Amino acid sequence: MRTIEDLDVAGKRVLVRADLNVPLQDGKITDDGRIRASLPTINALREKGAKVIVCAHLGRPKGEVKPEFSLAPVAERLGGLLGTGVSFATDVVGESAQATASGLADGGVALLENLRFEAGETAKDDAERGAFADRLAALAEVYVGDGFGAVHRRHASVYDVPQRLPHAAGGLIVAEVQVLKKLTEDVERPYAVALGGSKVSDKLGVIDNLLGKADRILIGGGMVFTFLKAQGHEVGKSLLEEDQLDTVRDYLRRAEETGVEFVLPVDIVAATAFAADAEHGVVAADAIPADRLGLDIGPESGRLFAGRLQGTKTVFWNGPMGVFEMEPYSHGTRAVAQGLIDSGAFTVVGGGDSAAAVRTLGFDEGAFSHISTGGGASLEYLEGKTLPGLQALED
């Protein structure tokens, strides 16, 4: 895989596919972590004299122009972080984009409007997607893929455009791949994996693959209730995927046969409703009242999970342990995050909600070995899948 060090970009228009899919509330960015992660590659290209045209998506406008998904606030924040003006194109490949791209000076930066305002970006039809990729590629002379959070998508800006231009991987993708190789090819043991989030079905492939690779798997979050139900326990009104019970029972059986330690919570914070001010309390994991729903792992489980991370050499964490956005149900996630820090291991936070939790709960990002910018991409890599965006950069 070529890097930007292998490219001659001086005076050339370089299209950078970044991941700027940041959370917005009332038009304001609430977490700029992904924007900050894109800065090193953009600055490296500027220093080499490139004319940098950044493209990215935001949300799921589904091929329609929706003002609430405009990248205009991102352009403003990007300019502030870069310390320079960022030209903003009000369309993706239209007149504004063409004029903005052609008007860039060496070292200048522009941002195109949301890629997903164009149906061709995500089209499953190769011809439709390819036609959009032709127009996008025509804006530049060189392509740099740096949006790791999108490399698992066969989208035009990720997969098709690099086939049309000289291309290389940006620094963020290079760093992400190096880290993921440490989790798959050159693992220091003991290797522990902490998985949370709402659904078992989101993690099926990664659990299946890790059963042959991890020494210890910790399960929390909403997905844990399917595991508890599979063991025959009452889970009340908690999130449950009935159709995954047999799959989960098979995972537990295989783990026992192969010597992989499955660690499940011993207590749960159960509430009368999905609300911060709902009546709630700690109950045993095998005794959740029928009229309550679990919204976090309990304090004893937090201590158990943190303890099982001690003595490890490698830890991968993906998915919060509870509804961390609500203070009463944030303590399990906090305990696991602190457990990663205290473990002294090589620690990887697998993007998405886990990365958001680190920042929301006030942890020092530098206390972790690596915080990924792509939750879904990280999981699919760990499943052993071929990621289209990486494949395109390797060709």
VOGU-3710 file (C-alpha; in Angstrom, 3 decimals, decimal comma):
1> mrtiedldva> 0,000/0,000/0,000  1,527/3,294/-1,106  1,587/6,238/1,288  1,597/9,971/0,611  5,396/9,870/0,899  5,370/7,939/-2,384  3,397/10,620/-4,228  4,515/13,706/-6,103  1,761/16,159/-5,229  3,408/19,590/-5,537
11> gkrvlvradl> 1,047/21,903/-7,405  -1,472/19,094/-7,960  -5,105/18,833/-6,944  -5,361/16,009/-4,414  -8,751/14,548/-3,483  -8,659/13,360/0,140  -11,442/11,018/1,246  -11,675/11,806/4,956  -14,058/10,638/7,662  -15,727/13,769/9,022
21> nvplqdgkit> -18,965/12,096/10,098  -19,220/13,979/13,380  -22,219/14,256/15,725  -24,242/17,459/15,436  -26,756/18,935/17,847  -28,684/22,051/16,846  -26,179/22,591/14,041  -23,231/22,486/16,462  -20,483/19,829/16,454  -20,491/17,984/19,790
31> ddgriraslp> -17,393/15,840/19,182  -14,688/16,900/16,700  -12,468/13,849/17,218  -12,743/12,693/13,626  -11,938/16,153/12,279  -8,827/16,315/14,445  -7,796/12,837/13,295  -7,814/14,051/9,671  -5,453/16,980/10,280  -2,044/15,225/9,995
41> tinalrekga> -2,686/13,961/6,456  -4,166/17,270/5,283  -1,244/19,221/6,747  1,322/16,811/5,292  -0,152/17,319/1,817  -0,242/21,104/2,268  3,416/21,085/3,257  4,189/19,208/0,035  2,500/21,972/-1,969  -0,705/20,114/-2,821
51> kvivcahlgr> -4,066/21,709/-3,479  -6,159/19,696/-1,035  -9,796/18,894/-1,873  -11,424/17,091/1,044  -14,557/14,988/0,552  -16,590/13,237/3,236  -20,093/12,215/4,270  -22,296/13,167/7,194  -25,246/11,097/8,362  -27,597/9,299/5,995
61> pkgevkpefs> -29,380/11,777/3,715  -29,915/8,910/1,233  -29,062/10,729/-1,974  -31,083/13,844/-1,220  -29,943/17,361/-0,335  -30,940/17,862/3,290  -29,660/21,061/4,949  -29,423/19,423/8,376  -26,702/17,153/6,965  -24,636/19,917/5,379
71> lapvaerlgg> -20,890/19,842/5,981  -20,788/23,651/6,323  -20,237/23,511/10,134  -17,453/20,969/9,542  -15,739/23,286/7,048  -15,753/26,047/9,654  -14,352/23,777/12,363  -11,763/22,285/10,016  -10,532/25,766/9,117  -10,275/26,680/12,790
81> llgtgvsfat> -8,217/23,596/13,580  -5,969/24,049/10,528  -5,540/27,730/11,233  -6,401/28,637/7,659  -9,459/29,361/5,560  -11,215/26,351/4,074  -13,145/26,970/0,852  -16,546/25,260/0,967  -18,241/23,966/-2,169  -22,013/24,072/-1,881
91> dvvgesaqat> -22,372/20,969/-4,047  -20,407/17,759/-4,549  -19,466/17,617/-8,236  -21,401/20,549/-9,688  -20,469/24,075/-10,635  -19,508/25,125/-7,117  -17,245/22,088/-6,636  -15,580/22,608/-10,005  -14,981/26,321/-9,390  -13,752/25,699/-5,843
101> asgladggva> -11,321/22,987/-6,951  -9,924/24,979/-9,881  -9,510/28,102/-7,742  -7,308/26,503/-5,084  -3,771/27,771/-4,584  -0,849/25,518/-3,649  -1,273/24,553/0,014  -4,935/25,585/-0,045  -7,781/23,455/1,346  -11,351/23,014/0,170
111> llenlrfeag> -14,204/20,849/1,424  -16,930/19,502/-0,841  -20,544/19,262/0,306  -21,813/15,964/1,744  -20,997/13,080/-0,619  -24,233/11,337/0,300  -26,288/14,169/-1,166  -25,486/12,317/-4,418  -27,274/8,991/-4,908  -24,342/7,712/-6,962
121> etakddaerg> -22,059/7,708/-3,917  -23,793/4,756/-2,275  -25,463/3,177/-5,338  -25,344/-0,597/-5,505  -25,467/-0,404/-9,314  -21,856/-0,355/-10,566  -22,648/1,834/-13,563  -24,468/4,489/-11,520  -21,749/4,504/-8,899  -19,058/4,592/-11,568
131> afadrlaala> -20,635/7,555/-13,350  -20,554/9,558/-10,123  -16,972/8,410/-9,465  -15,951/9,737/-12,904  -17,263/13,203/-12,031  -15,654/13,170/-8,589  -12,291/11,973/-9,930  -12,363/14,722/-12,578  -11,949/17,315/-9,822  -8,447/16,084/-8,977
141> evyvgdgfga> -5,235/14,580/-10,278  -4,349/12,392/-7,283  -6,391/10,501/-4,672  -5,562/9,898/-1,009  -7,767/7,576/1,042  -7,802/8,595/4,697  -11,380/7,931/5,841  -10,879/4,710/7,768  -14,416/4,816/9,131  -15,732/4,293/5,581
151> vhrrhasvyd> -13,308/1,711/4,146  -15,744/-1,141/4,753  -18,194/0,469/2,306  -18,145/-0,149/-1,456  -18,928/3,492/-2,105  -17,799/5,611/-5,042  -15,469/7,886/-3,080  -13,929/4,949/-1,243  -13,737/2,173/-3,817  -14,225/3,517/-7,347
161> vpqrlphaag> -12,343/6,837/-7,371  -8,946/5,348/-6,395  -9,244/3,081/-9,432  -9,384/6,199/-11,620  -6,462/8,202/-10,163  -2,914/7,688/-8,867  -3,590/6,856/-5,243  -2,132/6,267/-1,806  -3,203/5,771/1,805  -3,174/8,697/4,181
171> glivaevqvl> -1,495/8,600/7,560  -4,671/7,769/9,455  -5,395/4,638/7,423  -1,770/3,532/7,656  -1,895/3,889/11,447  -5,235/2,086/11,744  -4,059/-0,875/9,674  -0,835/-1,175/11,662  -2,831/-1,319/14,887  -5,327/-3,856/13,546
181> kkltedverp> -2,486/-6,104/12,438  -1,324/-6,113/16,058  -4,757/-7,477/16,949  -4,821/-10,153/14,268  -1,363/-11,161/13,097  1,122/-10,317/15,838  -0,852/-10,499/19,074  0,883/-10,252/22,437  -0,864/-12,496/24,929  -2,901/-12,670/27,084
191> yavalggskv> -5,359/-11,030/24,672  -8,652/-9,763/26,090  -11,624/-8,356/24,184  -14,379/-6,299/25,814  -17,571/-6,077/23,759  -20,658/-4,011/24,484  -23,240/-2,052/22,578  -26,865/-2,830/22,037  -27,073/-5,862/19,766  -25,415/-9,267/19,586
201> sdklgvidnl> -26,240/-9,339/15,866  -23,883/-6,385/15,290  -21,013/-8,422/16,729  -21,753/-11,948/15,462  -18,877/-12,106/12,986  -16,294/-10,674/15,344  -17,288/-12,973/18,233  -17,171/-15,957/15,898  -13,687/-15,040/14,671  -12,308/-14,066/18,084
211> lgkadrilig> -13,314/-17,400/19,619  -10,250/-18,770/17,892  -7,959/-15,864/18,728  -8,762/-14,157/22,045  -7,935/-15,602/25,458  -10,734/-13,754/27,256  -13,979/-12,122/26,047  -15,913/-9,747/28,299  -19,555/-9,104/27,384  -21,559/-6,063/28,528
221> ggmvftflka> -24,005/-3,535/27,135  -27,436/-4,330/25,776  -26,127/-7,436/24,038  -25,449/-9,148/27,367  -29,130/-9,853/27,979  -29,263/-12,270/25,070  -26,356/-14,122/26,717  -28,095/-14,126/30,107  -31,351/-15,353/28,546  -29,413/-18,077/26,712
231> qghevgksll> -28,244/-19,274/30,131  -31,860/-19,477/31,279  -32,048/-16,255/33,310  -34,907/-13,752/33,502  -34,021/-10,462/31,745  -37,274/-8,542/32,322  -37,881/-5,798/29,770  -34,219/-5,605/28,784  -33,113/-5,539/25,154  -33,269/-9,089/23,822
241> eedqldtvrd> -32,671/-10,735/20,452  -34,673/-13,939/20,650  -33,497/-15,045/17,219  -29,870/-15,093/18,406  -30,302/-17,315/21,453  -29,171/-20,513/19,734  -26,160/-18,730/18,232  -25,164/-17,392/21,647  -25,532/-20,828/23,248  -23,211/-22,169/20,559
251> ylrraeetgv> -20,657/-19,437/21,339  -20,724/-20,324/25,024  -20,304/-24,017/24,203  -17,411/-23,374/21,811  -15,703/-21,080/24,301  -15,803/-23,797/26,942  -14,441/-26,380/24,495  -11,588/-24,167/23,271  -10,586/-22,694/26,620  -11,652/-19,121/25,816
261> efvlpvdiva> -12,856/-17,427/28,990  -16,248/-15,735/28,622  -16,809/-13,123/31,336  -20,414/-12,026/31,885  -21,724/-9,513/34,442  -22,677/-10,685/37,916  -24,902/-7,670/38,613  -26,945/-5,214/36,575  -28,303/-1,706/37,047  -32,008/-2,188/36,269
271> atafaadaeh> -34,518/0,640/35,871  -38,272/0,982/35,541  -37,890/2,983/32,299  -35,316/4,109/29,751  -34,666/7,434/31,452  -32,016/9,021/33,659  -34,567/9,899/36,341  -36,304/6,521/36,366  -36,299/4,471/39,548  -33,292/2,155/39,339
281> gvvaadaipa> -31,123/-0,122/41,449  -28,539/-2,880/41,381  -29,770/-6,459/41,050  -28,078/-9,803/40,527  -27,553/-10,606/36,850  -29,624/-13,771/37,251  -32,468/-11,992/39,066  -33,587/-9,035/36,946  -37,177/-8,175/37,905  -39,742/-8,857/35,196
291> drlgldigpe> -40,892/-5,215/35,183  -37,393/-3,674/34,831  -34,820/-3,294/32,077  -31,051/-3,444/32,421  -29,248/-0,234/31,420  -25,709/-0,874/32,710  -23,510/-3,514/34,235  -23,409/-3,205/38,015  -20,558/-2,055/40,285  -19,406/-5,561/41,132
301> sgrlfagrlq> -19,295/-6,387/37,418  -17,276/-3,217/36,778  -14,704/-4,385/39,316  -14,786/-7,910/37,879  -14,226/-6,697/34,304  -11,425/-4,323/35,302  -9,803/-7,144/37,238  -9,946/-9,516/34,271  -8,087/-6,916/32,186  -5,162/-6,918/34,609
311> gtktvfwngp> -2,190/-8,974/33,501  -3,159/-8,799/29,839  -0,798/-7,672/27,091  -3,401/-6,696/24,483  -6,944/-5,364/24,923  -9,530/-4,451/22,284  -12,685/-2,696/23,438  -15,731/-2,031/21,265  -19,091/-0,944/22,623  -20,158/0,736/25,879
321> mgvfemepys> -21,202/-1,318/28,889  -24,394/0,685/29,390  -26,273/3,813/28,397  -23,265/5,997/29,231  -24,964/9,167/27,979  -27,140/9,024/31,120  -25,073/9,490/34,284  -26,751/6,766/36,397  -25,854/4,190/33,722  -22,340/5,403/32,849
331> hgtravaqgl> -20,372/3,731/35,630  -19,857/0,342/33,953  -18,379/1,958/30,855  -16,211/4,173/33,059  -14,932/1,119/34,957  -13,961/-0,707/31,778  -12,247/2,367/30,297  -10,261/2,828/33,509  -9,514/-0,902/33,488  -7,929/-0,571/30,047
341> idsgaftvvg> -5,750/2,288/31,281  -4,703/0,463/34,451  -3,930/-2,785/32,616  -0,660/-1,482/31,180  -1,502/-3,453/28,026  -1,539/-2,357/24,391  -5,069/-0,948/24,378  -7,281/-0,261/21,372  -10,618/1,535/21,636  -12,648/0,423/18,629
351> ggdsaaavrt> -14,200/3,677/17,483  -17,871/4,605/17,345  -19,671/4,816/20,688  -16,600/3,567/22,580  -14,503/6,492/21,352  -17,387/8,855/22,089  -17,630/7,444/25,620  -13,927/8,069/26,250  -14,376/11,729/25,375  -17,796/12,163/26,984
361> lgfdegafsh> -16,619/10,690/30,278  -13,559/12,928/30,332  -10,750/10,399/29,902  -7,372/11,463/28,537  -7,279/10,047/25,005  -3,508/9,733/25,304  -3,969/7,178/28,093  -5,012/4,591/25,478  -2,597/3,129/22,941  -4,971/3,794/20,050
371> istgggasle> -8,496/5,139/19,587  -9,869/4,042/16,240  -11,962/6,371/14,102  -13,959/3,503/12,592  -16,046/1,181/14,737  -17,693/-0,773/11,916  -14,506/-0,908/9,866  -12,512/-2,166/12,858  -15,036/-4,915/13,554  -15,144/-6,084/9,941
381> ylegktlpgl> -11,335/-6,185/9,812  -11,315/-8,317/12,972  -13,924/-10,567/11,389  -11,382/-11,244/8,636  -13,443/-9,561/5,924  -11,920/-7,853/2,888  -12,559/-4,111/3,196  -13,273/-2,556/-0,227  -11,567/0,750/0,585  -8,341/-0,945/1,643
391> qaled> -8,487/-3,301/-1,334  -8,734/-0,342/-3,697  -5,691/1,331/-2,123  -3,630/-1,849/-2,340  -4,190/-2,318/-6,082
//
